[in-house]
């Protein structure tokens, strides 16, 4: 994208898009896809090398083989109407499949089963495939969204004359848009927005709370027989275990994913990855047996903003032509606290797109807007 430099600090974009999206997580991509389908021009920025945010897939090299591991969001449900309507297309093209209908619980009395509840869906090629589907498009008429990776936003400024939002990137470049969507964890959006945010918007963002999480990825040569694919755990250190390879086509090697509890994660957030892995594996050995320590490759990853512990009570936040969305927003009457990161993110992104489309067509609904 060409730029015309007016000052060394803020070169001005030529023909800025209708909508600029910061953050290629699922909420931002869902919003961008709907807006593009409505005929608006959209440009997406992300600081990482790929898309999907915390619906993440790690690619590990083990003995010359590449192994996919979901170390962020593990699965998702489909309770909202729009996701239920979208799901058949994602299943038909192989992006999504059903994985389980409930997960047993490991507590003091051992593993206790649960009755089937509702389908839990996964992506056979890794959870990041969901974001890739929205970015590339999954309907015949879709075109790939303009995506710029390794683009770290440093600050935002609204142009006084144009009303456009300018995003200053870490390398000094600027990207602009008539509308700006910030698809970031609330603390990061608060920091990025700075003085450009109205006081009431800042207060709303400050009320959102996140829990961190450590995730351990263990690749094995073989595993003992286990009669579960995912397991909720009631334990001071571990909260979740998954046989990640059961999501994949054979012959992926066995992979165990372990995620820690919010309290333990907060208290041990600044551990090195090596020490976090050691303690997580030690706890898993006490629960499952010595075999947990016989992995071929072990990696630990820290998520600072893993779960929205305190959400905002609307599906998005808005300040004129600035919109904020993410899995920390909850749409009244559709989703509830604890529904899940992926579905919550998608619903928030779709609601943000509806807000922009309402304003561009003069049919703005005020739900979620701060005044």
Residue, then its C-alpha position, 0 to 999 in steps of 0.5 A: x500500500x503506497x503512502x504519501x509522507x506529509x510529515x516524518x511522523x505521520x505519512x498519510x495513506x492514499x485511498x484509505x479503506x472504509x474499515x481498518x482492523x487492528x488485530x486478526x483474531x476471530x472477532x476482527x476477522x468475523x467483522x471484516x468478513x461481514x463488512x467485505x461481503x457488504x461491499x466495504x473495503x477492509x484492511x486487517x493488521x496484526x502484529x504476529x505472523x498469522x491470524x486467529x489470535x488465541x485460537x492458535x495452533x503451534x507447529x512443532x518440529x519433532x524428528x523431522x516431522x511437523x506436528x500441529x498442536x492447539x495450545x490456545x482455545x481448544x474447541x467451541x460450541x455453536x449456540x448463537x443463531x449466526x454461528x449455527x447458520x455459518x457452521x454448515x459451510x465450515x463443515x462442508x469445506x472441511x474447516x470444522x468437525x465435531x469432536x465431542x459432546x461433553x468432557x469427563x471431570x477428574x476430581x478427588x474421586x477419580x474420573x467421572x463421566x458426563x451425559x452428552x450436552x452439546x457438540x464441541x467443534x474443532x478444526x482438523x488442521x488446527x484451530x488457527x484454520x478457523x481464522x484462515x477460513x474467515x480471512x480467505x473466505x469460505x463462500x464462492x463469492x468471497x475474496x481474501x481480506x487484505x491482511x498485513x502481518x508483523x504490523x505492530x500498532x503503537x498508537x491511534x490518532x483521529x484526524x481532525x480534518x478528515x475524521x479518519x483514524x490513523x494507526x501509527x505502526x512500530x516501524x513508523x508507517x501509518x495505516x488509516x481508515x474511515x472506521x477503525x476496529x480494535x480487536x484486542x484484549x481490553x488492557x491492550x486496547x486501553x493502552x493503544x487508545x490512550x487519550x484518543x478514548x473518551x473517559x467513559x470508554x476507558x472506564x468500560x475497558x478498565x472494568x474488564x478482567x482477564x485470567x492468564x494461563x500456561x499451556x504445556x504441549x507434550x509430543x509422545x512416541x506412544x501413550x497408554x490407553x486413555x478413554x477420553x479426548x478432553x478432560x476437565x480437571x479439578x486441581x490446584x495446578x491443572x485445569x484441562x487436558x486434551x489428547x490433541x492428536x484426536x482432532x487430527x487425521x492420522x498418522x499424527x503422533x500422540x500429543x497431550x495438551x495441559x492447561x493450568x488454572x487461573x490462580x496458579x497461572x497468576x501466581x506463576x506468571x513470570x516463570x521461565x518456560x522451562x520451569x513452567x513446563x517442569x512444574x506442569x509435567x510434575x503435577x500431571x505425573x502425580x495425576x496420570x502417572x510417570x508416563x507423562x514425563x516420557x515425552x519426545x518434545x515438551x514446550x510451554x507457552x504463556x497466555x497473559x490474556x487467556x480468559x475473560x474473567x470479567x466481561x463487558x455486558x454488551x457485544x461491542x464498544x463504540x465511540x463514533x467511528x471507532x469500535x472495539x470487540x473481542x471475546x471479552x464482550x458478551x451480547x445480551x440474550x445470546x451468550x452468557x459468561x463462560x460460553x467460550x472464547x471462540x463463539x464469544x469472539x465471533x458474535x462480538x465481531x458480527x455485532x461490531x460489523x452490524x454497528x458499522x453497517x448501521x451507521x453507513x446505511x443510517x440504520x444505527x442501533x445504539x446497543x453497546x455505544x458509549x456516549 
